Amino acid sequence: MTAKDFRKLVLSLPETEERSHMSHPDFRVAGKIFATLGYPDKTRAMVKLSPEDQHNFSKDYPDAFIPVKGAWGRRGATSVYLKSAKKEALTKAVQSAWRNIAPRRLQKA
């Protein structure tokens, strides 16, 4: 996956908008961040998963998904090494992160 692929995937989800946070792109639904791009460097992205999903993605795809260090990581912030991420796994992770944030009315659509 590339940064361009990641951006396209994330923006394909309903009512997702791109903004900027701390000098890098973030992606929001209902004003809440569920993914970022280019932090801490251009080779990575971040998805905000549930701790359970974070554990499963990190275990199943250890070359692509790793918990962020510290409190954010313990709450589900998961770093994604884009070059190592397969489209199918990243699609599932992004959709899971979006569902964790999106209002119920959007999830039913």
N, C-alpha and C positions, 0 to 999 in steps of 0.2 A: 504494500500500500504506500501511497505517497501522500503528502500533505493535501494536494489537490483532490485526491480520491477521498480522503477523510472528510474534507470540507463538503464535497458533493454528497456523500453519504449522510452526514449529519443534517445538512440543509434540506434533505429530501423528507424529513419527518415533519408532520403537521405543525404549523405555527412556530417553527424554529426560526430564531433570528440570530444573526451574528453581530456581536458588539466587540468591544475591546476592554480588557481588564489587565492592568499592570503591564502594559505594552505588548500584549499578545492577544490574538483572537480568542473569544469565548463564544459559546453557543448556549442559547437560553430558550426556554419555553415558559410562558407565563411569568417572564421576568427573572427566572431562576436559572442559574448555571448548571448544566449537566455535562458539559464537555469543554475542553480547551485545546488549543493547538499551539505548538511551538514553545512549550515550556517543560523543562528548563532549557531545552535547546530545540533546534529545528528538526531533529530526528524523532521527536516524541509528541504525543498528544496525551490527554487525560480524559478518562470517563469516570463519572461519579456513580459507582455501583453500590449495591447493598453489601455489607460485609460478607454475607454468604456467597453472593455472586462473585465478589472479588476473590474469595478463597478458591472457588471453582475455576474461574478463568486463569488465575495464577498457577493453579495445579495442573490444569489441562493444557495450557499454552505458556509454559514458563519463559520461553524466549521472547514472547510478545507482551505479556502482562505482568506487572510487578506493583505491589502496593507502594504508594507514596510514603516516604518516611514521616514519622511523627503522628500527631493527633489526626491530621487530615486523612492519612492512610488508614488509620484505625476506624475511621468513619466511612471508608469505602472509596476514597480517591485512589484511582489506579492509573499508573503510568503505562502508556502503550508505546512500544518501540515499533514505529510504523513499518519499517523495512521488514520486520519479522512477522508482522500481523497478516494473517490470511483473511481474505475478504469475508468469508462465511463467519468466522469467529468474531471479527470486528463488528460486523453487522449486528450480530446477536448482542454484543456488549453495548453498542451504541443504543440499540432499541431498549435494552434493559435500563440503561441510564436515563433515557428519555422518559420511560414509563414511571420511573421512581419520582420524577418531578412533575410530569404533565398532569393537568387537571383531569378528573374522571370523564368529563364530557368529551375530551379529545381522545381518550383511550378507547372509548366506545365507538368512535367514528371509523 
